[in-house]
Amino acid sequence: MTHSMTGKIALITGAAGAIGLATAKLLASQGATIAATDMVGADFGPLRAAIPDADRLLVIEADVTDEAAFGAAVKATVEKFGTIDIFFNNAGIEGPVAPIPDFPTDGFRKVLDVNVTGIFLGLKLVIPVMAKAGRGSIINSSSVAGLTGSAGLCAYIASKHAVLGLTRAAAVEWGAKGIRVNCINPGPIESRMMSSIEEGASPGAGAAVHDGYAATIPMQRYGTPEEVAGVVVFLASDAAGYVNGAAYTIDGGMTAA
């Protein structure tokens, strides 16, 4: 299914990562104009190659945990393109893998800073732009880690549970203003992040961990970034006009088992 995005302005955080990149490419292919942010020093090469038209791509280095820096990115987007119709609030990190007694406290705080405070700041800074226009669609990135527990990933799991709470709070608060806020809950996706988690779970044996994880999923495989992007684009589209406060699970049946 395709959804016309002609004339739509989409802001994406974590745009240099696997899911952010796939979503930017899909939105652009359907007519959207993209403002893409990621960390200072991130590799935007694949994104620029996918969207070579400089009039339809604005790339901004900005730390989502830095309110001033991300505020400047939002301002730059509005100055160049006029508004923000779609916000994919996607930036996140996996953090360390360790049992709770051994989990580094600074690592715990870092994960929450990026995955929770970063999502909050995105909402705080983009909602006023959408409220001014009287419409908008926000998609927050949570995870199946926001629905269930898993050993060794306490910070990531806590952070992704929090994203569901922020999604529901924002949906209730802003639905009457024409702003829909939903989240996605991907399961294991072929990406750098999952490779990092696999290696953290069993250093030197990441491939075996990958195969073990995949075997527990009813569809017997990981998802692709493009499969996640398809759901994000649906939630961004007018086809999802009455979808607000929802959590869409994209996990091959993992949490149904």
C-alpha positions as CSV (number, residue, x, y, z in Angstrom):
1,M,0.0,0.0,0.0
2,T,1.2,3.5,-0.8
3,H,0.3,6.6,1.0
4,S,0.6,10.0,-0.8
5,M,3.0,12.2,1.2
6,T,3.2,14.9,-1.5
7,G,3.6,18.2,0.3
8,K,4.2,16.7,3.7
9,I,7.2,17.7,5.8
10,A,8.7,15.0,7.9
11,L,11.3,15.4,10.7
12,I,13.2,12.3,11.7
13,T,15.6,11.8,14.6
14,G,18.1,8.9,14.5
15,A,17.9,9.3,10.7
16,A,21.3,7.8,10.0
17,G,20.4,4.5,11.7
18,A,18.8,1.5,10.0
19,I,15.2,2.3,10.7
20,G,15.5,6.0,10.4
21,L,17.2,5.7,7.0
22,A,14.6,3.2,5.7
23,T,11.8,5.5,6.9
24,A,13.3,8.6,5.3
25,K,13.7,6.8,2.0
26,L,10.1,5.4,2.0
27,L,8.6,8.8,3.0
28,A,10.7,10.5,0.3
29,S,9.7,8.0,-2.3
30,Q,6.0,8.8,-1.6
31,G,6.6,12.6,-2.0
32,A,7.6,13.8,1.5
33,T,10.2,16.4,2.2
34,I,12.7,15.2,4.9
35,A,14.5,17.0,7.7
36,A,16.9,14.5,9.1
37,T,18.8,14.7,12.4
38,D,21.3,12.5,14.1
39,M,24.3,12.7,16.4
40,V,27.3,15.0,15.6
41,G,29.6,12.9,13.4
42,A,26.9,10.5,12.2
43,D,27.2,9.1,8.6
44,F,24.5,10.8,6.5
45,G,26.1,9.5,3.3
46,P,23.5,6.8,2.5
47,L,20.7,9.3,3.2
48,R,22.1,11.9,0.9
49,A,22.6,9.3,-1.8
50,A,19.0,8.1,-1.4
51,I,17.6,11.7,-1.5
52,P,19.9,13.7,-3.7
53,D,17.5,16.6,-4.2
54,A,18.7,19.3,-1.8
55,D,15.4,21.0,-1.9
56,R,13.8,17.9,-0.4
57,L,16.4,17.0,2.3
58,L,17.7,19.0,5.2
59,V,20.4,17.3,7.3
60,I,21.1,18.6,10.8
61,E,23.6,17.3,13.4
62,A,21.9,17.6,16.8
63,D,22.0,15.7,20.1
64,V,18.4,14.9,21.1
65,T,19.3,15.3,24.7
66,D,20.4,18.9,24.2
67,E,17.3,21.1,24.3
68,A,19.0,24.1,22.7
69,A,20.6,22.1,19.9
70,F,17.4,20.1,19.1
71,G,15.3,23.3,19.4
72,A,17.6,24.9,16.8
73,A,17.0,21.9,14.5
74,V,13.3,22.2,14.8
75,K,13.6,26.0,14.1
76,A,15.8,25.3,11.1
77,T,13.2,22.8,9.7
78,V,10.3,25.3,10.1
79,E,12.4,28.1,8.6
80,K,13.3,26.1,5.5
81,F,10.1,24.1,4.9
82,G,7.3,26.1,6.8
83,T,6.0,23.5,9.2
84,I,6.3,19.9,10.4
85,D,3.5,17.5,9.5
86,I,5.2,14.2,10.5
87,F,7.6,13.7,13.4
88,F,9.4,10.3,13.7
89,N,10.8,10.6,17.2
90,N,13.1,7.7,16.7
91,A,16.6,8.3,18.2
92,G,17.7,5.8,20.7
93,I,20.6,3.7,22.1
94,E,20.8,0.2,23.4
95,G,23.3,0.8,26.2
96,P,25.3,-1.8,28.1
97,V,24.3,-5.5,28.5
98,A,24.8,-6.6,32.2
99,P,22.8,-8.0,35.1
100,I,21.3,-5.3,37.3
101,P,23.9,-5.6,40.2
102,D,26.7,-5.1,37.6
103,F,25.0,-2.6,35.4
104,P,27.0,0.7,35.3
105,T,25.0,3.5,36.8
106,D,26.4,6.1,34.3
107,G,25.3,3.8,31.5
108,F,21.8,3.5,32.9
109,R,21.5,7.3,33.1
110,K,22.8,7.7,29.6
111,V,20.2,5.3,28.1
112,L,17.4,7.1,29.9
113,D,18.7,10.5,28.9
114,V,18.7,9.6,25.2
115,N,15.7,7.2,25.1
116,V,13.3,9.0,27.5
117,T,14.5,12.6,27.9
118,G,15.2,12.7,24.2
119,I,11.7,11.5,23.3
120,F,10.3,14.0,25.8
121,L,12.3,16.9,24.3
122,G,11.2,15.9,20.8
123,L,7.5,16.1,21.9
124,K,8.1,19.3,23.8
125,L,9.7,21.1,20.9
126,V,7.7,19.8,17.9
127,I,4.1,19.8,19.4
128,P,3.9,23.6,19.4
129,V,4.7,23.7,15.7
130,M,2.0,21.1,15.0
131,A,-0.5,22.9,17.3
132,K,0.0,26.1,15.4
133,A,-0.9,24.2,12.2
134,G,-3.8,22.4,13.9
135,R,-2.6,19.0,12.8
136,G,0.3,16.5,12.9
137,S,1.3,12.9,13.3
138,I,4.0,11.9,15.8
139,I,5.4,8.4,15.9
140,N,7.6,7.5,18.9
141,S,10.0,4.6,18.7
142,S,9.6,2.1,21.6
143,S,10.3,-1.6,21.3
144,V,9.1,-5.0,22.3
145,A,11.4,-4.1,25.3
146,G,8.6,-1.7,26.2
147,L,6.2,-4.6,26.5
148,T,8.2,-7.4,28.1
149,G,11.3,-8.0,30.2
150,S,14.6,-9.4,29.2
151,A,17.8,-10.3,31.2
152,G,20.7,-7.9,30.9
153,L,19.0,-4.9,29.4
154,C,17.4,-3.2,32.4
155,A,18.1,0.4,31.1
156,Y,16.8,-0.2,27.6
157,I,13.7,-2.0,28.9
158,A,12.9,0.7,31.5
159,S,13.4,3.4,28.8
160,K,11.2,1.8,26.3
161,H,8.4,1.2,28.8
162,A,8.6,4.9,29.5
163,V,8.2,5.7,25.8
164,L,4.8,4.0,25.9
165,G,3.8,6.2,28.8
166,L,4.9,9.4,27.1
167,T,3.0,8.3,24.0
168,R,-0.2,7.8,25.9
169,A,0.1,11.0,27.8
170,A,0.8,13.1,24.7
171,A,-2.1,11.4,22.8
172,V,-4.6,12.2,25.5
173,E,-3.2,15.8,25.9
174,W,-3.1,16.7,22.2
175,G,-5.7,14.6,20.4
176,A,-8.3,17.4,20.5
177,K,-5.8,19.7,18.8
178,G,-5.5,17.5,15.7
179,I,-2.2,15.9,16.8
180,R,-2.0,12.1,16.8
181,V,0.7,10.5,18.8
182,N,1.4,6.8,18.4
183,C,4.4,4.5,18.9
184,I,6.0,1.5,17.3
185,N,7.3,-1.6,19.1
186,P,9.8,-3.4,16.8
187,G,11.1,-6.8,17.7
188,P,14.6,-7.9,16.6
189,I,15.4,-6.0,13.4
190,E,18.5,-6.6,11.2
191,S,20.6,-3.6,12.3
192,R,23.7,-2.4,14.0
193,M,21.8,-2.1,17.3
194,M,20.8,-5.8,17.4
195,S,24.3,-6.9,16.5
196,S,25.5,-4.9,19.4
197,I,23.0,-6.5,21.8
198,E,23.9,-10.0,20.5
199,E,27.6,-9.4,21.0
200,G,26.9,-8.0,24.4
201,A,24.9,-11.0,25.4
202,S,27.7,-13.4,24.4
203,P,31.0,-11.7,23.3
204,G,32.5,-13.5,20.3
205,A,29.4,-15.5,19.7
206,G,27.0,-12.9,18.4
207,A,26.0,-14.9,15.3
208,A,24.9,-17.8,17.5
209,V,22.9,-15.5,19.7
210,H,21.2,-14.1,16.5
211,D,20.2,-17.5,15.4
212,G,18.9,-18.4,18.9
213,Y,16.8,-15.3,19.1
214,A,15.4,-15.8,15.6
215,A,14.4,-19.4,16.5
216,T,12.2,-18.1,19.3
217,I,10.2,-15.9,16.9
218,P,7.1,-17.5,15.3
219,M,8.2,-16.2,11.8
220,Q,11.6,-17.7,12.5
221,R,13.5,-14.5,11.4
222,Y,14.4,-11.0,12.3
223,G,12.5,-8.1,10.7
224,T,13.9,-5.7,8.2
225,P,14.2,-1.9,8.6
226,E,11.9,-1.5,5.6
227,E,9.2,-3.6,7.3
228,V,9.3,-1.1,10.3
229,A,9.3,1.9,7.9
230,G,6.1,0.7,6.3
231,V,4.2,0.8,9.6
232,V,5.7,4.2,10.4
233,V,4.5,5.6,7.1
234,F,1.1,4.2,7.6
235,L,0.8,5.9,11.0
236,A,2.0,9.1,9.5
237,S,-0.6,9.0,6.8
238,D,-4.2,10.1,6.5
239,A,-5.1,6.4,6.3
240,A,-4.4,6.3,10.1
241,G,-6.5,9.4,10.8
242,Y,-8.3,7.9,13.8
243,V,-5.3,6.1,15.2
244,N,-4.1,7.9,18.4
245,G,-2.4,6.6,21.5
246,A,-1.7,3.2,19.9
247,A,1.3,0.9,20.2
248,Y,2.0,-1.0,17.0
249,T,4.0,-4.2,17.5
250,I,6.3,-5.2,14.6
251,D,7.8,-8.4,15.9
252,G,6.9,-11.5,13.7
253,G,4.7,-12.7,16.5
254,M,7.4,-12.7,19.2
255,T,5.2,-11.2,22.0
256,A,2.2,-13.3,20.9
257,A,4.0,-16.5,21.7
